[in-house]
Amino acid sequence: MPRRDVYHASVKKALELDGWEITHDPLSYRIDNDQIFIDLGAERVIGAQKGTLKIAVEVKSFLSPSPLTDLQEAIGQFVLYKEFLEELEPSRIMVLAVPESAAPLFEQRIGQRLLKSQNFVVIVYDVTKEVISRWLPQIPKT
């Protein structure tokens, strides 16, 4: 079983408060002779006619002295998981969860470029309140 990020439980609680049902903790897939573990799998009904929205959430704590170093590590893991997820379960959206302290990275040029070029979906969470502050970009609520 993989080691959990410091804020794993906070993000799980925040998703539940936001109306998501946690379906996997962790969400795991077998790839050849290896296994990958994405922190959380969740789903939400988005209206009777629209069906269910499914996400896979990789939680990152951004606790090192360099937020840019943390971002580089998070991107590598995110891209790796996203590539396999598109093959194994293409209906599930890969999401990166970051604390408020890391949100400014996504307002700067480097973060804006990532959001566009890598088709990133980011959850910004409040560590103390254990709630989701915002989605970058916004995803359907209902």
N, C-alpha and C positions, 0 to 999 in steps of 0.2 A: 504494500500500500504506500502511495507517495506521501511525502511530508506536506502538510497543509500550510498555506500562507497564514500569517498572523491574523488577518481580518476575514478569514474564511467564514466563520460563524456569523459575523456581522453582515456580510454580503448575503448569506443565505437568509437571515432574518429580514433584511431589507427587501429582498425579492418576494418573500412571502407576504410582507406588508403591502407590497405593490401589486398583489393579486396573482403572483406566479405560484404554480404548484411545483415543488421540487420533486422531480421524478428519479434523479440519480445523484448520488453523493458518495463517490465520484462517478462520472460518466466515463466508461472505459471501452476501448476498442482494441482488438487484436490486429496487429499489422505484421504480417509474415511471422517471424519468431519473437516479436516484441509486443509489448502492450503499452498504449498511451492512456493516460489518466487526465481527463479534463475535469476541473474542480467540481462543476455542477451542471446537471441537465435540468431544464425547467420547461414548462409549457403553460399556455394560457389560451382559453377559448376566446376568439376574437369576433364573436357574433355567429349566429346560427348559420348564415350562408357562407361565411368566410372560413370556418373551420378552426383549427388549432395552430397557434404560433409556437414553434419550438426553438429553444435557444440552448447553446452550450456555453458556459461561462468559465473563463479562466480568470481567477482572482489574483491580483498583484497588490502588494503592500507598499512598495516604493519607500523603503526605509533606509536605503544607503545614503551616504553623503552626496551622491550625485544622481539627481533625478534622470539625467540623460543616460547614464549607465543602466539604471533600472529600466528605462524605456527601451534601450537596445536589447536587453535580455527578454523583456516582455514581448517585443516584436518578433524575435526569433521563435519563441515558443508559440505565439499566436499564429504566425504564418505556417509553421509546421503543422499545428493542429487543424488549422483552417483547410489546408490542402487535403489532408486525409478525410476530414469531415465532409468536404464537398464530394468526395468519392464514395464514402461509406454511408452517409446519411444526408443527402443534398437538401432535404427539406428543413434541416436544422441550421439556424444562424449562429455563427461563431461570434462571441462577445468577449471583450476584454473589460474587466472591472478594475477601476483605479480609484484611489482615495482623492478627496477634494484637493489635497496638497499637490497632486500630480496633474490636476485639470489644466493649469496654465500651460503645460506643454502642448496641449491640444488646441490652444488658442493662438500659439505661435506658428510661424511658417512651417516648421518641421511637422508639427502635429496636424495642421490643416492639410498638408500634402499627404500624410499617411491616411487621413480620413477619406481623401479622394482616391488616391492611387491604389491602396490596398483593400478598399472596400471595408474599412474598419467600422465596427459598431462598438462604442465604448459606453459603459455604465460608469457614471461618477457617483461615488457613495460617500456619505457623511459617516465617519468613523464613530463619533460620539453619539449621534442620534440613531445610528443603524438604519438609515433610510437611503433610498436612491435620490440623489439630488437632481440628476438629469441624464438623458440619453443623448449621445452624439453619434449620428443624427437621431432624431426622434423616431421611435418605432410605433406602430399602431397600438392603441390602448384598447379599442373595442372593435 
